[in-house]
Amino acid sequence: MKFIRHDADRIGGEIELALLNKDIEKANTIHLSVQKGMLFLEDKITANPDFRILMTGCDDILATYSGNQLEFAFLEELIKLFHSATESTISISVGDNLQEAVLNLRKAKLLGRKQIVGM
């Protein structure tokens, strides 16, 4: 089994900046866009019976994969799907256990946007 974390890039900062600028409308627009993107990802992930979503947050998803071979192309497709829905980016980490997935997401964030770490 693999653990997979999906986390939108820099969304918290964008929302925070909009709020600091007293632009609640912009913050809400970003939030709603991310929520739409997360729903698209959830639908795509749950359509594959080898995936199980463990939890979702405002801009992140934690899932497990129990199939034989996790395809890099599938993860790239998720990144493209999220971007087309939101015009924002998402990074993805994979680990043999939860701690490794968390660590790999941290590595992905340090590398920049649209990263896949742990494959």
C-alpha positions as CSV (number, residue, x, y, z in Angstrom):
1,M,0.0,0.0,0.0
2,K,1.1,3.6,-0.8
3,F,0.1,6.8,0.9
4,I,-0.5,9.8,-1.4
5,R,-0.8,13.4,-0.3
6,H,-2.1,16.1,-2.6
7,D,-1.7,19.7,-1.5
8,A,-2.3,22.9,-3.4
9,D,0.7,25.2,-3.7
10,R,0.7,28.6,-2.0
11,I,-3.1,28.8,-1.6
12,G,-3.0,29.7,2.1
13,G,-0.7,32.6,1.3
14,E,-2.8,33.9,-1.5
15,I,-5.9,33.8,0.7
16,E,-4.1,35.5,3.6
17,L,-2.7,38.3,1.3
18,A,-6.2,39.0,0.0
19,L,-7.6,39.1,3.5
20,L,-4.7,41.4,4.6
21,N,-5.7,43.7,1.7
22,K,-9.3,43.6,3.0
23,D,-10.4,41.8,-0.3
24,I,-12.8,39.3,1.1
25,E,-14.3,38.7,-2.4
26,K,-10.9,37.7,-3.8
27,A,-10.2,35.4,-0.9
28,N,-13.6,33.8,-1.3
29,T,-13.0,33.4,-5.1
30,I,-9.7,31.6,-4.5
31,H,-11.3,29.4,-1.8
32,L,-14.2,28.5,-4.1
33,S,-11.9,27.7,-7.0
34,V,-9.8,25.4,-4.8
35,Q,-12.9,23.7,-3.5
36,K,-14.0,23.1,-7.1
37,G,-10.6,21.7,-8.0
38,M,-10.6,19.4,-4.9
39,L,-14.0,18.0,-5.9
40,F,-12.6,17.2,-9.4
41,L,-9.6,15.5,-7.8
42,E,-11.8,13.5,-5.4
43,D,-14.0,12.3,-8.3
44,K,-11.0,11.2,-10.4
45,I,-9.3,9.5,-7.4
46,T,-12.4,7.7,-6.2
47,A,-13.2,6.5,-9.7
48,N,-10.2,4.2,-9.4
49,P,-11.1,1.3,-7.0
50,D,-7.4,1.0,-5.9
51,F,-7.6,4.4,-4.2
52,R,-9.2,5.2,-0.9
53,I,-9.5,8.7,0.3
54,L,-8.7,8.9,4.0
55,M,-9.3,12.7,4.5
56,T,-9.7,15.9,2.7
57,G,-9.0,19.5,3.8
58,C,-9.5,22.9,2.3
59,D,-6.6,22.4,-0.2
60,D,-5.3,18.8,0.4
61,I,-6.2,15.2,0.1
62,L,-4.8,12.1,1.8
63,A,-5.4,8.8,0.1
64,T,-4.1,5.3,0.0
65,Y,-3.3,3.2,-3.1
66,S,-3.5,-0.5,-2.9
67,G,-2.9,-1.5,-6.5
68,N,0.1,-3.2,-8.0
69,Q,1.8,-0.2,-9.7
70,L,1.0,3.4,-9.1
71,E,1.3,5.2,-12.4
72,F,3.3,8.5,-12.6
73,A,1.1,9.5,-15.5
74,F,-2.0,9.3,-13.3
75,L,-0.5,11.7,-10.8
76,E,0.5,14.0,-13.6
77,E,-3.1,13.9,-14.8
78,L,-4.3,15.0,-11.4
79,I,-1.9,18.0,-11.4
80,K,-3.2,19.0,-14.9
81,L,-6.9,18.5,-13.8
82,F,-6.4,20.7,-10.7
83,H,-4.7,23.4,-12.8
84,S,-7.3,23.4,-15.4
85,A,-10.1,23.8,-12.8
86,T,-8.3,26.4,-10.7
87,E,-5.4,28.0,-12.5
88,S,-3.4,27.0,-9.4
89,T,-0.9,24.2,-8.9
90,I,-0.8,21.2,-6.7
91,S,2.1,19.0,-5.5
92,I,1.8,15.3,-4.7
93,S,3.8,13.0,-2.5
94,V,4.0,9.3,-2.3
95,G,5.3,7.1,0.6
96,D,5.3,3.6,1.7
97,N,4.0,4.8,5.1
98,L,2.3,8.0,6.2
99,Q,5.4,9.6,7.7
100,E,7.2,9.1,4.4
101,A,4.4,10.7,2.5
102,V,4.4,13.7,4.9
103,L,8.2,14.1,4.5
104,N,8.0,13.7,0.7
105,L,5.3,16.5,0.6
106,R,7.6,18.7,2.5
107,K,10.4,18.0,0.0
108,A,7.9,18.7,-2.9
109,K,7.1,22.1,-1.4
110,L,10.7,23.0,-1.0
111,L,11.3,22.0,-4.7
112,G,8.6,24.4,-5.9
113,R,5.3,24.1,-7.6
114,K,3.7,21.1,-9.5
115,Q,6.1,18.5,-7.9
116,I,5.7,14.8,-7.5
117,V,8.1,13.3,-4.9
118,G,8.4,9.7,-3.8
119,M,7.8,7.8,-7.1
